[in-house]
Amino acid sequence: MKKQIKKDRGITLIALVVTIVVLLILAGVSISMLAGDNGIIRQSQRAKERTTIEEEKEQVKLSYNAVIAGNNGQEVTRKQLEDELKKYDDRITVEEDGDNFKVTFPSSNVYTIDKNGKVEEAEKSDVSISLTIKGTKVENPPIPSGFVHVGGSINEGYVISDAQEDENKDVDSDDLKGNQFVWVPVEKDQKITAKVTSKEDITSIVITDPYGDNIKEENNVGKSYNEEIEPTINGEYKIKVTTSKGETSKTLEVYSLYAQNSWLTDEVILKEIEEMFRESDMTVEEFLAESKMSLEEMIATLFSMEMSKYKYHIETEDYKENVNTNGGFYIGRYEAGADGGKFDKAMLEWTENPTRVVSKKGATVWNWILPTEALTKAREYATSVETTAISSLLTGSAWDRTLGWIYETGNKTIEEIVVDSKSWGNYKDDTFSGTEDLIKTGQFPNTKANNIYDLAGNVDEWTNDFFEDGLPFHRGGDCFRNGSNVPAFYRDSEIFNRSLFTGFRVALYL
């Protein structure tokens, strides 16, 4: 009996081992069938990729035909094709490639289309490019002495007040007593990182800044490249990589710096072109035909002209070191109010002089003031509340960074900031104020963006930004004009004079 038991056990163990081996073989065959190079999974992936390619090629063809249909026989331009494709996916880009267009989808698939509408899949680039910007974020904004936190987060508008009783009252409380400011975050020590890998040797790498100037140029760098660059201005940075197979490029839009901002886009420049020809006997098309320029060349020319102006801006106070050390700055939540002042519009004078500047809701805007006087009043604010913070006018960089932050958080679009701001500013053509005159500070909730009021419209605001000839800049537009004429980004130099529609705003630097 014992011998029989041992025999049965031995047979069972052998059978188990054989069974496991067979199962492993079957599993290997199954895995190979599923995941091998010719397996079901891989074939399914290839089928999906092929379907995607066919759908994308069809979309390029449809978009091209749609442009032709509405073009009255005129040649299709890169901008027209890209605009039409962006209706399908706003991440699609179009570049000129000789007589053809090169269309790149978010899938990284690239297609060419010629003037006859023939679409072909382009040879995939052997170059991989990463272009990113990053710095160190401050998670908890520093609060200057003499101030308390009222409410709001760093992403929606962190509000402080110089009245101790306002602590934690909430930003929308009707019982706030003090002057209020909003934290504008700026990442510390920002760097642009360029990473490139290529199967072919890299002949050259060129990185340009928003001015179009080369800020980095390398030749014969092998098959990989990794470099950190210090950005100097907000706008579009571009890297162009050349190998024996051709050129590959990538762009990076930067709005995160405390620096002068370009904000120039094709749409903004096209709007300027339309303005130029509005009262002209010649159409844009006729001008282009006569000058033998393409629309893209005209846009590039205007871009260069506008950007060249920005090189000559002067800021009497920039506070870049303070901003970088602290990771941001505070902006007046409201336009500067004239506490205790009474203004006679008929006489164009203050019948009762304002006693001090305030940043509070419901105040009379402090207009009819020279830029030098505005700077003096802004500087005086900090001494009146005994704080360690420095108070001054906003610099041009502070204004631009504030708009960049509002865009980054998704509160406003680029179009609402640089093209037409009537939806969130007191303008002649806005739909909410019911007036073409000045309003009280913070009078309408429509004018709020990230807990800041009236950046767009109401009064132009003096800044510490000067043109090369010494004329000061004001920003933001006013209620006397339309939101498309003087949007929130609007910048213009002005002679030293007083105006009913020019005021200022106080900033705090730690």
C-alpha positions in Angstrom: 0.0 0.0 0.0 2.8 2.4 0.9 4.6 1.6 -2.4 1.3 2.3 -4.3 0.9 5.7 -2.5 4.5 6.7 -3.4 3.9 5.6 -7.0 0.7 7.6 -7.3 2.4 10.7 -5.8 5.3 10.4 -8.3 3.0 10.2 -11.2 1.0 13.3 -10.0 4.2 15.4 -9.6 5.4 14.5 -13.1 2.0 15.3 -14.6 2.0 18.6 -12.8 5.4 19.6 -14.2 4.4 18.6 -17.7 1.2 20.5 -17.4 3.0 23.7 -16.3 5.5 23.3 -19.1 2.7 22.9 -21.7 0.9 25.9 -20.2 4.0 28.1 -20.4 4.6 27.1 -24.0 1.0 27.9 -24.8 1.2 31.2 -22.9 4.4 32.1 -24.9 2.6 31.4 -28.1 -0.4 33.4 -27.0 1.8 36.3 -26.0 3.6 36.2 -29.2 0.4 36.2 -31.1 -0.9 39.1 -29.1 2.2 41.3 -28.6 4.8 40.2 -31.1 5.8 42.4 -34.0 3.1 40.7 -36.1 0.8 40.0 -33.2 -2.8 41.0 -32.8 -2.0 44.0 -30.6 0.6 45.4 -32.9 -1.5 44.8 -36.0 -4.4 46.6 -34.2 -2.1 49.5 -33.4 -1.0 49.7 -37.0 -4.6 49.6 -38.2 -5.4 52.4 -35.7 -2.4 54.5 -36.8 -3.3 54.0 -40.5 -6.9 55.1 -39.8 -5.6 58.2 -38.0 -3.4 59.0 -40.9 -6.2 58.6 -43.4 -8.5 60.8 -41.3 -5.8 63.5 -40.9 -5.0 63.5 -44.7 -8.7 63.8 -45.4 -9.0 66.8 -43.0 -6.1 68.5 -44.7 -7.8 68.0 -48.0 -11.2 69.2 -46.8 -9.7 72.3 -45.1 -7.7 73.2 -48.2 -10.8 72.9 -50.4 -12.8 75.0 -47.9 -10.3 77.8 -48.2 -10.3 77.6 -52.0 -14.1 77.7 -52.1 -14.2 81.0 -50.1 -11.1 82.5 -51.7 -12.7 83.7 -55.0 -9.9 82.1 -57.0 -7.1 83.7 -54.9 -4.1 81.6 -53.9 -4.3 79.8 -50.6 -2.1 81.3 -47.9 -0.4 79.5 -45.0 -2.4 81.5 -42.5 -5.8 80.7 -44.2 -5.0 77.0 -44.2 -3.9 77.0 -40.6 -6.9 78.9 -39.4 -9.2 76.5 -41.2 -7.4 73.4 -39.8 -7.5 74.9 -36.3 -11.3 74.7 -36.4 -10.6 70.9 -36.3 -7.8 71.0 -33.7 -6.2 74.3 -32.5 -2.9 72.5 -32.0 -2.3 71.9 -35.7 0.5 74.0 -37.3 1.2 74.9 -40.9 4.5 75.9 -42.3 5.6 76.8 -45.8 7.7 74.2 -47.5 8.9 75.6 -50.8 5.8 75.7 -53.0 4.0 73.4 -50.7 2.6 73.6 -47.2 3.7 71.3 -44.4 1.0 70.4 -41.9 1.8 69.0 -38.5 -0.8 67.3 -36.3 -0.7 66.8 -32.4 -0.1 63.1 -33.2 3.3 64.2 -34.7 2.1 63.0 -38.1 3.3 65.4 -40.9 1.7 65.9 -44.3 2.5 68.0 -47.4 -0.1 69.5 -49.7 0.7 71.2 -53.0 -1.1 73.9 -54.9 -3.2 71.3 -56.7 -4.5 70.0 -53.3 -2.6 66.7 -53.4 -1.9 65.5 -49.9 1.0 63.2 -49.0 2.4 61.8 -45.8 5.7 63.5 -45.2 8.8 61.5 -44.2 8.8 61.4 -40.4 11.5 63.5 -38.8 14.3 61.7 -37.1 14.6 64.7 -34.8 12.9 65.0 -31.4 12.8 68.5 -29.8 11.7 69.5 -26.4 11.5 73.3 -25.6 10.2 74.1 -22.1 10.4 76.9 -19.5 10.5 76.3 -15.8 11.3 78.1 -12.6 10.5 77.7 -8.9 7.0 78.5 -7.7 6.2 80.2 -4.4 3.3 78.3 -2.9 2.6 80.8 -0.1 2.8 84.5 -1.0 4.8 86.6 1.5 2.6 89.1 3.3 4.3 92.5 4.0 4.2 94.0 7.5 1.1 95.9 8.2 -1.1 93.7 6.0 -3.4 90.6 6.5 -4.7 88.0 4.1 -8.3 88.7 3.2 -9.0 85.6 1.0 -8.4 84.0 -2.4 -5.9 81.5 -3.6 -2.6 82.1 -5.5 -4.2 81.0 -8.8 -7.5 83.0 -8.5 -6.1 86.1 -6.9 -4.6 86.2 -3.4 -5.9 89.4 -1.7 -4.3 91.3 1.2 -5.5 94.4 3.1 -3.8 97.0 5.2 -6.7 96.9 7.7 -6.3 94.3 10.4 -10.1 93.8 10.8 -10.2 92.6 7.2 -8.3 89.4 8.0 -10.0 86.3 6.4 -13.2 88.3 5.7 -13.5 86.9 2.2 -12.6 88.8 -1.0 -16.3 89.5 -1.9 -17.2 90.9 1.5 -19.0 94.2 1.4 -17.4 95.1 4.7 -13.7 95.4 3.8 -12.1 98.5 5.3 -8.6 98.6 4.0 -6.7 99.1 0.8 -6.4 95.9 -1.1 -3.7 94.3 -3.2 -3.5 91.1 -5.3 -0.4 88.8 -5.5 0.9 88.3 -9.1 3.1 85.2 -9.1 6.3 85.1 -11.0 8.4 81.9 -11.0 11.9 82.4 -9.6 15.1 81.8 -11.7 13.3 80.8 -14.9 15.2 79.0 -17.6 14.3 77.7 -21.0 15.6 74.1 -21.5 16.2 72.9 -25.0 16.6 69.1 -25.5 17.3 67.6 -29.0 17.9 64.0 -30.1 18.5 62.9 -33.6 19.3 59.8 -35.5 21.4 61.8 -37.9 24.3 64.1 -36.9 23.0 67.6 -36.1 24.6 70.1 -38.5 23.4 73.2 -36.7 21.1 74.4 -33.9 19.8 78.0 -33.8 17.6 79.5 -31.0 16.0 82.9 -31.5 14.3 85.2 -29.1 11.0 87.2 -29.8 13.1 89.9 -31.4 14.3 87.4 -34.0 17.8 87.7 -32.7 20.0 84.6 -32.3 20.6 83.9 -28.7 22.3 80.5 -29.2 23.9 79.0 -32.2 25.8 75.7 -32.3 27.3 73.7 -35.2 28.1 70.0 -35.5 26.9 69.0 -32.0 26.5 65.3 -32.7 23.2 63.4 -32.2 22.0 65.1 -28.9 21.9 68.6 -27.4 20.9 69.8 -24.0 21.1 73.5 -23.1 19.7 75.9 -20.6 19.0 79.5 -21.8 18.0 82.5 -19.7 15.0 84.2 -21.3 14.9 88.0 -21.5 11.5 88.9 -22.8 8.1 87.4 -23.0 7.0 86.2 -26.5 7.9 83.5 -29.0 11.2 81.6 -28.8 12.1 79.3 -31.6 14.6 76.5 -32.1 15.6 75.3 -35.5 17.5 72.1 -35.9 19.3 71.2 -39.2 20.4 67.7 -40.2 21.3 66.1 -43.5 17.6 65.3 -43.9 16.5 68.9 -43.6 15.2 71.4 -40.9 12.9 70.8 -37.9 11.7 73.6 -35.7 9.7 74.1 -32.6 8.4 77.3 -30.9 7.6 78.2 -27.3 5.3 81.0 -26.2 6.5 82.6 -23.0 4.2 84.8 -20.8 5.6 84.0 -17.4 8.5 86.4 -17.1 8.6 89.7 -15.2 9.7 91.4 -18.4 8.4 93.5 -21.3 5.9 91.5 -23.3 5.4 91.4 -27.1 2.0 89.7 -27.2 2.2 90.1 -31.0 0.3 87.4 -32.8 -0.7 87.0 -36.4 -4.3 87.9 -35.4 -3.2 91.1 -33.7 -1.0 92.2 -36.7 -3.8 91.3 -39.2 -6.1 93.6 -37.2 -3.4 96.4 -37.5 -3.3 95.7 -41.3 -7.1 96.1 -41.5 -6.9 99.4 -39.6 -4.2 100.6 -41.9 -6.4 100.0 -45.0 -9.7 101.0 -43.5 -9.7 104.5 -45.0 -7.5 103.7 -48.0 -8.6 103.5 -51.6 -6.4 100.4 -51.9 -7.3 97.0 -50.5 -4.9 94.7 -48.7 -4.9 92.4 -51.7 -4.1 95.2 -54.1 -1.3 96.5 -52.0 0.3 93.0 -51.7 0.0 92.5 -55.5 1.6 95.9 -56.2 4.4 95.5 -53.6 4.9 91.8 -54.6 4.8 90.8 -51.0 2.9 87.9 -49.5 0.7 88.4 -46.5 3.1 86.4 -44.4 6.0 88.7 -45.5 3.9 91.7 -44.6 3.1 90.3 -41.1 6.8 89.5 -40.6 7.8 93.0 -41.5 5.2 94.6 -39.2 6.3 92.1 -36.4 9.9 93.3 -36.8 8.9 96.9 -36.8 6.8 96.5 -33.6 9.4 94.4 -31.8 12.2 96.9 -32.6 10.2 99.6 -30.7 10.2 97.5 -27.6 13.9 97.4 -27.4 13.9 101.1 -26.5 11.6 101.0 -23.5 13.1 102.3 -20.3 11.8 101.5 -16.8 12.9 104.0 -14.2 12.2 101.3 -11.5 12.2 97.6 -12.5 12.4 95.7 -9.2 13.5 92.6 -11.1 15.7 91.4 -8.2 12.9 91.9 -5.6 10.4 90.1 -7.8 12.7 87.1 -8.4 13.7 86.9 -4.8 10.1 86.8 -3.5 8.5 85.0 -6.5 6.1 87.8 -7.4 4.7 91.3 -6.5 1.4 92.9 -5.4 -0.8 95.0 -7.7 -3.5 97.4 -6.6 -6.8 95.5 -6.7 -8.4 98.8 -7.8 -7.3 101.8 -9.8 -6.0 104.6 -7.6 -8.9 106.3 -5.8 -8.9 110.0 -4.7 -9.9 109.9 -1.1 -11.6 113.1 0.0 -11.3 114.7 -3.4 -14.0 116.5 -5.5 -13.5 117.2 -9.2 -15.3 119.7 -11.3 -15.4 118.5 -14.9 -16.7 121.8 -16.2 -13.8 123.7 -14.6 -11.3 120.9 -15.1 -9.9 121.2 -11.6 -10.1 119.6 -8.2 -12.3 121.8 -6.1 -11.3 119.8 -3.1 -7.8 118.2 -3.3 -7.6 114.4 -2.5 -6.0 113.8 0.8 -4.5 110.4 0.0 -4.5 107.6 -2.6 -6.6 104.5 -1.9 -7.1 101.1 -3.4 -10.7 100.4 -2.4 -14.0 99.6 -4.0 -16.4 102.4 -4.8 -13.8 105.2 -4.8 -13.7 108.1 -7.2 -10.9 107.5 -9.8 -7.9 109.8 -9.3 -7.6 111.2 -12.8 -6.4 114.7 -14.0 -2.9 113.9 -12.7 0.6 114.2 -14.2 2.7 111.0 -14.4 5.3 112.6 -12.0 2.5 113.4 -9.5 1.1 109.9 -9.9 4.6 108.4 -9.1 4.9 110.6 -6.0 1.5 109.7 -4.7 2.1 106.0 -5.4 5.4 106.1 -3.5 3.8 107.9 -0.6 1.3 105.1 0.0 3.8 102.8 1.7 4.9 105.4 4.2 1.3 106.1 5.2 0.7 102.5 6.3 4.2 101.9 7.8 5.0 98.8 5.9 8.4 97.3 4.8 7.1 97.0 1.3 8.0 99.5 -1.4 5.1 101.2 -3.2 5.3 102.7 -6.6 3.6 102.8 -10.0 3.4 99.6 -12.0 6.3 99.1 -14.3 5.6 98.1 -17.9 7.0 94.6 -16.9 4.5 94.4 -14.0 1.6 95.3 -16.3 2.6 92.7 -18.9 3.2 90.0 -16.3 -0.2 90.6 -14.8 -1.8 90.1 -18.2 0.3 87.1 -18.8 -0.8 85.5 -15.5 -4.5 86.3 -16.2 -4.0 84.5 -19.6 -2.2 81.5 -18.0 -4.9 80.9 -15.5 -7.5 80.8 -18.3 -9.4 83.8 -16.9 -9.1 85.7 -20.3 -8.1 84.7 -23.8 -5.3 86.4 -25.8 -8.0 87.9 -28.0 -9.7 89.4 -24.9 -6.4 90.9 -23.8 -4.8 92.1 -27.0 -7.6 92.4 -29.6 -10.8 93.5 -28.0 -11.4 93.9 -24.2 -14.9 95.3 -24.2 -16.2 92.2 -22.5 -14.3 93.0 -19.3 -13.6 96.8 -19.4 -15.6 100.0 -19.2 -15.4 101.2 -22.8 -17.6 103.3 -25.1 -18.9 100.1 -26.7 -19.2 97.7 -23.7 -22.5 96.1 -23.0 -22.7 96.2 -19.2 -21.9 99.7 -17.9 -24.6 101.7 -19.6 -22.3 104.7 -19.7 -19.6 106.3 -21.8 -18.1 108.0 -18.8 -15.9 107.0 -15.9 -17.2 104.6 -13.3 -16.3 104.2 -9.6 -13.5 101.7 -8.9 -14.7 98.1 -8.9 -18.3 99.2 -9.7 -19.1 96.3 -12.0 -18.2 92.6 -11.5 -17.7 92.2 -15.3 -14.4 94.2 -14.9 -12.8 91.7 -12.5 -10.1 89.3 -13.6 -8.3 87.2 -10.9 -9.8 89.5 -8.2 -8.3 92.6 -9.9 -10.7 95.3 -11.2 -10.6 97.7 -14.2 -7.3 96.6 -15.8 -9.1 97.1 -19.1 -10.8 100.4 -19.9 -12.1 103.2 -17.5 -8.9 105.2 -17.3 -5.5 104.9 -19.0 -3.0 104.2 -16.2 0.4 105.8 -15.9 3.3 103.4 -15.6 7.1 103.7 -14.9 7.6 102.7 -18.6 9.2 105.4 -20.8 9.9 105.5 -24.5 13.4 106.3 -25.7 12.5 110.0 -26.2 11.5 110.3 -22.5 7.7 110.2 -23.0 5.9 108.1 -20.4 3.6 105.2 -21.3 0.1 104.6 -20.0 -1.7 101.3 -20.3 -5.1 99.7 -20.4 -7.3 101.9 -22.5 -10.1 104.2 -21.4 -13.9 104.6 -21.5 -13.8 107.3 -24.2 -12.8 104.7 -26.9 -13.9 101.2 -28.0 -12.4 98.1 -26.5 -10.9 97.1 -29.9 -9.0 100.4 -30.2 -7.4 100.3 -26.8 -7.6 96.8 -25.3 -6.0 95.8 -21.9 -2.6 95.4 -23.5 -2.7 98.8 -25.1 0.5 100.8 -24.6 1.0 104.4 -25.8 3.4 107.1 -25.0 2.0 110.5 -24.0 3.2 114.0 -23.4 3.3 115.2 -19.8 -0.3 116.4 -19.5 -3.4 115.9 -17.4 -6.5 114.1 -18.8 -9.9 113.2 -17.7 -9.2 109.7 -18.8 -5.8 109.1 -17.4 -5.1 107.8 -13.8 -2.8 105.3 -12.2 -2.6 102.2 -9.9 -0.3 101.4 -7.0 2.0 98.4 -6.9 3.8 96.8 -3.9 7.3 95.3 -4.2 8.8 93.4 -1.2 
